[in-house]
């Protein structure tokens, strides 16, 4: 019994006979199929469409999942379980939620309409229960893996986040994505017994029937990764036919058949089947014993559409290691388009919808009827809804993060090293906040200056593991793995890193326990991680991504390790603020400000682009006066500050710079001053925030609410407007918009070609980032 005392669906299953159970579930399955098809039909055929643009909705892809999702939701799912639904089956998810009372009828007419049901399941935008946002192929499939790890992490550090399986409903074409296999092969994943993937093996892609889906090969790959592999290939009818005399030949014939040939059989009449199916006299005789209805049903009686076969597979799940269930299905099952090689985007006509309505005991003109409450199906739906009801988790209060730890760095330092220093300082200055920090890296902890932090907090592991090098005096990085550790290290796969980062950044909304996740990777590989990280932000995951070292400043490493386009990420990525600090104190301030925006409903993510170039910290000229220091801090966090102010009322030139090339900008300003050209230097810490401020001043929309233009008056006052030279270690377009703030002539310097190995001075000269080029650009403007 559940807490409310009602009979749960799983308890009901045990007291209802298999035949009665299947009869009720078949009725529900047909209603799920109908409702999903009607939702798509209304969006495309009924709802006014003045633009004529295709709406879509994937009826065939939804139909192949109707049985699987009915079996899962109405017989096996528990309230603690979470499910990631393949993108093209979103109408089935909404149909189920509607039958369970979790979706208002008004939304059934709003699929893909503005403000209505999203095209693909969206945790943040859909009005009903969606556990994981999907839509980008491969990312939604792997999300439950990272959700499982995140839940275990929360339980070991903060509070019990419960248990339950993490299901992924995956289209077979998604297994073509490399991100899927990167996740499956990570060593951490083989221990996650709560993970269960169900592969919709319909053997069709968008354009065609896949000639050779290689199911055996895929099964072997999962098995080699330590997964339990279950296959649901045939339904009860076919299995019974295989037991008859001659049935073994039928099995051999279907097993050995190429995918396209099998799919063609689905389009055949019974008379055509009698001609095409047999390949021997024995099989001809066997087929002759079957009536037309049986033969027609048999060729499409696959396990993914058979409740008994699916039930057996669910009962076999071990829960001691990840499980994958390969469920053979027919794309478009139950529709007139079933098995057609181009049915991916096809839509049923009105006559076809009316025929489906008749089979479903529904009316196309009144398509949204739920089951009568007193009916067996209605009672089953009610009990399922009760058993799946979850207590909402109130968003926990995010920890207070200090704005300024108070340290003033001196000597020569790098912004990369400042990252590790701030994290260690945080453990003393704000232990409550530090306790919720969790760092991730793909095998680059020591080379990105996280070593001290890792030594301090340890490495997270579900169980404590012996550190065999603990007594080695020459071992600097101490790899102590324990449940209380706060650093996670995955293999070298950036997609895995940001996938986990996104789920750790969503714990505030899933279980009411906010975390402060920071992922650190080499900046040249940030672009490899951008799509899954962006999708994680879309799904509500708030995190900090640190790219370091960055740019061509990593001169000896050569072009393969020199990032060019990453500085513009903050200009383009919704829900994210990019910072590229030039000094250690700036790094501290922007990191603390970014941490303070995590784990809350109105929160945002951040991307920090750091460098390994040692810079004289006295160049920052940090004010000693507390009020002036705070004013500087606010400007750093807001995106820019005037680092060098010439003595005259109106300078002859302004140099706007950021990150590692600040020393060159300051040196150029000094030499220009010596030539009678007064020069201001503006330090940009966040081009995205400055762009937002410029948009706000013009009354145009910005990415974040509350964008203010005051920072423009502080960093680019109109009274000091002058010709502008911008320079950064990245593509020059990143700062090109700055010329429009005051409408001044400008030259933009940066990196536009692939780099090459060399000493720093040579590489800077090659790309025009050196002091001489800066001076020349300024004089040319004048």
N, C-alpha and C positions, 0 to 999 in steps of 0.2 A: 504494500500500500504506500502511496505517496503521503506527503505531509498533510494534504488536505483531506485524506481519508477516502478519496475516490479510487476506483479501479483504474490502474494505468493500462496503457495499450499492451505492454509486454505481459502483464498479468492476464489480460483478456485473451491474448493469444493462447495461453496455456489451457484455458477452459473451453475454447471453441474448437470444434472439429476442423481438420485441415480443409475438408471440402467446403464447409460453411465459411471458414475464414477466407479461402480463396475466392468464393463467390462475392463476398462483401468487398474484398480488395480489388477484384476485377471491376466491380461497379464504380469504385472510387477511382481506379486507374482510368477508366473510360471518361469519367467526369473531369479528371485532371487534364487528359488529352484534349477533350472538347474545350475546356475553359482556356487553355493555353492557345489553341488554334483560334478561338473566337477573339481573344485579346489581339492577336496579330491581324486577324481578318478585319476587325473594326478599325485598327490603325491605318490599314492600307486601302480598304474598299469603302468603308462607311464614313469615316471622319473626313470632313472637308479638307482638301489639299490644294489651296489656290496656287502654290508654286509649281506643283507637278513633280516635285522631287520625290524619288522613291523613299518610302519609309522603312520597309523591310521588317525583319523579325525572326526569320529562320524557323519556319514551321517544320521542315524535315529534320533538322538537327534537334529540335525540341522533342519531336515524336520518338526519336530513338532512345530518349532518356526517360520517357513517361513511366515505364514499368519499373525501372531501377529506382527512380526517385519516389514512386509510390511505395515500393517495398521498403525503402530506407525510412522514409518519414512516418509511415503509418503502421510499421511493425517493429522496427529495430532501433530507431533513434531515441536517445535519452536527452533530458534537458541539459545535461552537462556537455553533450557532444557539440561539435562545431563542424560546419560543412562549407567547403568552397565549391561552388557550382560552376561548371564550365560556362563560358560566356554565352554561347548560343542557346543554352537551356534556361535563360532567365525567365521566359514566359511560363515555363513549367514551375519554377520556384514561386512566382507570383500567383499562379493558379492554386498551388498547394496552400500558400499563406492565406489566400482568399477563402478556401474551403475550411480552413482552421480558424477563421475569424480574425486573422492578423492583418487583413488588408481591406480597406473600405471599397465598396463597389464602385465608387466614383473614379477610382484609379484604373479600373479595367478598361476604360475607354481612353486612357491617357498614355498608352505605351509610346515612348519616344516623342511625346509631346512636351512642350516647354513646361517645366515644373511637374511633369508626370513621372511615370515609371521610366527609369533609365534604360538605355539600349542594352546594357549589360549590368549584372548585379553590382550595386554600389552600396557599400556600408554607410557612406556618408550622405548619399543623396536620395536613396529609395525610402519610401515611407514605411515599408514593412521590414521584417527581420531579415537581414542579410549579414551573415557572419564574416565573409571575406569579399572584398571587391575583386572582380575579375574583369577581363576584357583584353588585356595584353597577354597574348598566348604564352603559356609557360609560367608566368609570374603568379597568377592565381593558383595554379596547380601546386606550386611549392610553398605558398604562404602558410598552410596549416603545419608544415614542418617547423617553420620558424615560430608559429604560434605555440606549438607544443613546447619548444625550448624556452620561450618567453614565460609561459605559465609555470614551468618547472623552476625557472630562475626566480620568479615572484614568490613562489611557495618557499623556496629555500632562504630567501632574504627578508621578506616582508610579512606576508600573511598567506593562509591557505587559499590558493586560487582554484581549488577543486580538482576534479579529474574529468574523465570523459575522453572519447575518441575524437580524433581530428581527421575528418574525411575530406578527400579531394575527388570530385567527379571530373574526370579528365577525358577530353576527346582524344582519340588515338593519334590524330595529327599533331597534338601538342607534344607528343613524345619525339618529334623531330627537333624540338628546341634544345639547344645545348644547355640552357639554364636548368632544365629539368634534370639532366644527368649530372651536372655539377652539384646539385643539391643531393641527389640520391647517393652519390659517391662520397660525400663528406663523412669522415669517421664518426662524428657525433650522431648522425642520423640512424645508424644501424641499431642504436640503443632505444629508439623511440617506439615502443610497442603500441602507443596510442594512435599512431599514424596509419591510416588506411586509404589507399587510392583505389578507385573503381574506374577502370578504363572502358569507355564506351567504344567498343571495337566494331564500328560500323564499316570500316574499310573503304570509306569514301573521303575525298577532300573537297575543296570548293569546286574544282574544275572537272574532277574525274573520279572513276573508281581506281583506287590505288592498285597497281598490278600485283605487287607482292608486299603485303604489310609486314611480313617477317615476324609473326606472333611468337614463334618458337625462339627466335633470336632475342626478342625483347624479354621474353620470360627468363631466358638464360642470363641476361644482363641484370635483371632485378635479383635473381637468385644469387649471382656472383657478388652482389652488393650486400648480401645478408638479409634480403627481404623474404618473407613468406609469400609464395606465389600460388594463387588459386585461379583456376580457369573455369568459367561457366560458358560452355560452348553450345550444348544442345538442351532443348526443352524436353518435357516429359513425353510428348507425343513421339518425337524422333527416337528418344531412348527406348521407348516400347517397341517401335518398329525395328530397331537394331537387334532386339532380342528374338525376332521371328526368324524362321528359316529364310535365308537369303538376305537378311538384314545386315549381316557383316559386309556384304558387297556394297550395300547402300552407304554404309558408314565410310568404307574405303573410297567410294566414288566421291562423296562430298568432301572428305578430308583431303583428297588429292586434287581437288578442283581449284583452278586459278580463281582469284577474286573476281575478275571481270566476268568469267563464265558463270560463276554462282550468281552474281548480281543480275545477269541477263535472265536467269531462270525466274527471278522475282517478277519479271515483266511478262511472263508467259501464261497462256491459258492452260488448263489441265490437259487439253489435247496436245498442245505444244510440248508440255512437260513430258508426256509419254514418249515423244520423239527424241527430245534432247537429253533427258536425264540418263537413260540406260546406256551403258557402253559394253554390255554383254547380254547374251541370251538369258542368262540366269537373272540379271537385273530387270530385263524386259518382262520376264515372267513375274517377278516380284512386284513390279509396279502395276502390272495388270490386276493384281489382287486388291488394289486400293481404289476406293471410289474417288470421284473428282474432288469432293470437299476435303477428304483426308489428304490427298496428294497436294492440293493447293496449300493446305495448312502446314503440311510437313516441311516443305522447302523453306518456310520462313519461321519454323519453330526453333528459334535460337534461344540460348540460355538467358540472355539479357532481357527477354520478354516472358520468361517463365518464373512465376512466383516461387514454385517449389525449388527450382534450381538456385535461384538467388538466396532463398532462405537457407538452404544447405551451406552455401558459401559463407554467408554471414555467421552461421553457427560454427564454422571451422576456424574463424579468426583466433589466433593464439594470444594476442596482446602482450607477447614477450619480445617481439621485434616488429618492424614495419611490415605491413601486408599490402599486396597489390592483387586486385581481382580483375582478371581480364574477362569482361562480359561481352560476348558476341551479340551484336544487335543488327537491325536493319534500319538504315537511315530512311526516315519517312514512314516508319512502321505504322500500319493502320490507316495510311493516307493513300490517295490515288497516285501519289508521286513516289511511293516506296520503291527504293532500289534504283530509281532513275539516275543516270550518271550526272545530270545537271540539275538535281533537285535542291541543291544547297540554298538557293535564293528564291526558289519557285514558291508561288502562292496559290492556294486553292481558289477555284472560281466559286461564284455564288451557288451554282448547282451542286458543286462538290461539297461545299459547306452544308448545304441543306441535306445532302445524303449522309454526311457525318452526323448532323444533328439528329436525323432519324435513328441512326445506329446508337446514338448516345441518349436517346429519350429526351432530347432537348429541342428548343425552338430557336432558329436563327434570329427571329424577330424579337425574341425575349431571352437572350443567351446567358443571363447571369444567375440563374436560379441555383441556390444551394440545396443540399439534401434536406428533406423534411426532418425535423428534430426527432420525431418518433420512429423514423426508419432505421433499419440496421446500419446503413451507411452513415446516416446522420449521427447516430449514437457513437459509431466508431470514430468519426471525425471529432466529436465533442470530447471523447476520452483521450484521443491523441492530443488535442489542443491542451487539455488539462495536464497531461503528463509532460508536455514539452514547455510548459509555462516556466519562465525564468524570473527570478527576482532581479530587478534592475540594480546594477551597481552604481551607486552615487560616485561621481568623480571625486577621488580623494584630493585633498589640498596639496598642491605642489609645495615642495620645501622652499623656504626663504633662501635666496642666494645673495651674498653680499655684492655690492656694486664695485667695491674697490678694496682689495686686501691690504693696501697701504705700502707695499714694497715699491721702491724706485730703483729699477735696475741700473747698474753702472758697468763700466768696462765695455767689452765687446761681447755681443750675444746674438743668437739667432731666434727668429720667431718660432721655429720648430722646437728648440730647446725650451722656450718659454711655455709651450703647451704642457710639457711634463712638469715644469716647475709650478705652474698654477694649480694643476691637479693635486700635487703634494701639499701646497699651501692650503688648499680647500679643506683637506682632512683636518687641519688645525683650526682654520678660521670659521668653518661652517660644517661641523661633522655630520649634522642631519642631512644637509644637502649632499655631502660627499658620499654618504651611505647609499644614496640612490643613483650615483653615477655608475654606469657600466660602460666599459670600453671594449671595442672590438678591433681586430686587425687581421689581415690575411698574411700571417707569417712575417710581419715587418715591425714587431713591437720594439725591438732594440734599435733598429735603424731609423725609427721615427721618434726616438727619445721618450718612449713610454716605459723604459726599463725601470726607472725609479718608482713609478706608480705601480707597476706590476709587482715589484719586490715588496712594496708596502701593503697592497690589498690582496695579492694572490690571484690565482687563475681559477675561474669557476669550473666545477665539475660536479655532476650529480652525486658522485661518491668520492671520498678522499683517496688520492693515489700517492704512492710513495715517490718521493723525489730522490732518485739515486745519486744525484750530484750535489745534494745538500751539504755534504761534508768536503766538497772539493774547493779548496781555497782560491783556485783560479777561476771559478765560475762566478761571473759578475751578475748575470741575470738568473734569479732564483725562480724556477718554474714549480711553484707549490700549488698543486691542484686540489681544490676542496670545495664543498658546497657553499662556503662563505666568500669565495673569491669573487672579484668584481671585474675581471678581464676575461673575455672569451676570444679564443683564437681559432678561426676556421682555416681550411686549406686556402690555397692561392686561387680564389674564385671570387671576384668582386661582386658578382650577382648574389652569391650567398651572403656576403657581408651585409649588403644593404637590404636584402630581404629580411634578415634577422634584425637589422637596425630598425626597420619599419615596424616590425611586430613588438620589439622592446619599447618603441616609441608610442605604441597604442595601448599599453597596459593600463594607462590612466582611465581609458574609457571601457576597456574590457572587464577589468577586475577592480577598478577604483584605486589602483596603486600606481601612482606616477613614478616613472623612472627617468633618468637623465642620460640617454644613450649617446655615446660618441664613437663614431667609426673612423679609423685612421687608415689611409692607404696612400700609395704613391700617386701624386697628382696627375702624372701622365695617363693613369688608368682610371681616372674619375669618369671619363666619358663612357668607358665600358660599363660603369655602374649607374649611369644617369637614368636610363629608362626604368629599371626596377626601383630605384630610389624615388624617382618622380612619382611612380605609381603608388609607392608606399605613402608618400605625402598626400596624394589624392585620397587614399583610403583612411587617412586620419593619423598616420604615424608621424610623430614629431621627434626629430633627432638632429644631431650635429654631425656633418661629414667633414672630415679634415683631409685635405689633399696636401701632401708634403713629401719630398721637396718639389718645388714647382719651377716652371719656366726654363729658359735657356741658361738661367743662373747656375744650374747644375751642369756647368760647362763640360767637365771631362767625361760625363756619361754619354754625350752625343745625342743625336736627334731622336732616337727611340725613347729616350727618357726626358724629353723636353716638351712640356705642355705649352700650347699656344692659345687655344680657344677657351680654356676653362675659366678665365676671368669674367666672361660674359654670362656665366651660369646664373648669377644673381639677378641679372637684368631680365632673364627670360623665364625662370622657373617660378611658377605660382607657389605660394606657401613657403617660400624660402628667402632668406636674406644672405647675401654673400659678403664676406669681409676678406680683405687682403691687408692685414696690418703690416706696417714697416718696422715697428719697434716692439720690444718685449712688453712694455707697459700697455701699448695698444692691444697686443694679443691678449693680455690679462683682461682688460676692460671688455673687449668684444666677446671673449669666451664667457665671461660671467654674465653679460647681458643676454647672450644666446641661451645659456643654461636656464636663465630666469624665465624664458618664454616657452619652455618645454612642459609637457604634462598637464595641460589645462585646455579647456574648451576653445579659448581664443588664441591658443599657442601657434607658434610657427617654427619651422626648421631653419637650420643655418648651414652654410658651407664656408669653411675657413681655408684660405689658400696660403700656406706657409712656406718658408724658405730656410735653406741651410746656410745662407750667406751670413757670416758674422758682420755685424754692423755696430759702429761706435754708438753706444746708447746716449751719450751726451748730446748727440745731434737732435734728440727728441726735445730737448729744452723743456723738461717737465716743470711746470710752475711749482715753486715751493709753498706759496700761499695756498691754504686749504680751499678757499673759495675759487681761486683761479684754477687750481687743479681739478676741482669738480666741474668747472665750466669746460675745461679741456676734455675731460672724460665724456661729458654729455655730447660734445661735438664729435669725438671719436666714434661713439656708439651711433650717432645720427648719420655718419657717413663721410665727414670731411672736416678739416680744420686748417687754418692759416698757420703754416709751420714757420715760414720766414716772411716778415713784413719789412719791405724797404722803408727807408726813412722819409721818402717823399710822399705827398698826399696822393698822387696818382702814379703808379709804377709805369715803366716803359714796357714791361713784359710780365706775364704771369706764366709760371711753369706749374702744371698740375701733374702730380705723379703719385704712384702708390707702390707699396711692396719693396722688393729688393733693390730697385734702382733709385731710391731716395737719395743715397749719397751722391750719385752723379747729378741729380737735379740740384742739390744744394751747392755742389762744386761749380756747376754752370752758372748759378745765380751769383755766386761770389765773383767769378771772373767777369760776368757781364757788368756787374756793379763797378768793377775796376775800369771798364771801358766806357763808363758814363751811362749805362743802361740800368736804371733801378729795376730790380726784379723781385716779385713776390713768389713764394713757393707754397702751393696748396697741397696738402697731403690728403689724398682720397683713401678712405678706409672701406667704403662700400659704394661702388658706382650705382648699384641698384637702388639704394636708398636716396641717393642724390637725384636719380632719374625720377623716382616717385615724388620727391619734393618739387621738382620742376613741373611734373604733371599736375600736382595739387595746386601749385601757384597759378597754373593756366586754367584751373577748373575742370581738368580732365580726369577720367577714372584712374585710380591707382590700384595696385595689387593688394595693398593692405589698408584697412581702415585707419583713419587718424593720421595719415601722412601730412606733415606740416612743412611749410616752406621756410621756416625760420633759419634752418641750417644754410640755405642759400645766401641769406643776408649776412650770416657769420663768415662763411668761407669764400663767397664770391660777391662782396658788397658792390653795388652799382657804382659807388663813388670811386672804387679802385679798379674798375673795368679796364682791361688792357688786352692787346693781342696775346693770344694763348698758344702755348706749346704743351701738348700732353705727351706723356711718356710712361710706358709700363712694360713689364716683362710678360707680354702677351699680345694678342691682336689689338692693333690701335683703334679699331672701331669701338672698343669697350668704353673709351673715354671721349669719343668724338662728339657726343651730344653736348658736352660741357660748353662748347662754343656758343650754343644757342641760349644759354642762361642769360647772358648779357649781350648777345648778338655781336661778338667780336670776331675778327679774322683769326684763323687758327691753322696750326700744323700739328699733325698727329703722328707720333713715333711709336714703334712697337715691333713685334715679330710677325712677319708675314710669310716666312719660308721655313722649311725644315732646318733644324739646327745641325750642328756637327760638333765633334769633340774638339776640345782646345782649352787653353787657359781662359780665365774669366775676361781679361782685358781684350783678348783676341775675339772671343765670341761676342762681346758687347759691341766692338767695332764692326764686326761682320753684320750685325743686325741694326746698327745705328742707335744703340742705347747708351753710347759713351758720352762723356762730357763734351768732347769736340763737336760731335754731331748735334747735340742739344744747343750749343752756342751758335753753330751755323744756322740751325733752323730758326732760332730767335732773331738773329740778325737779318735773315732773309725776309722775315715777316715785317721788320722795321724798315 
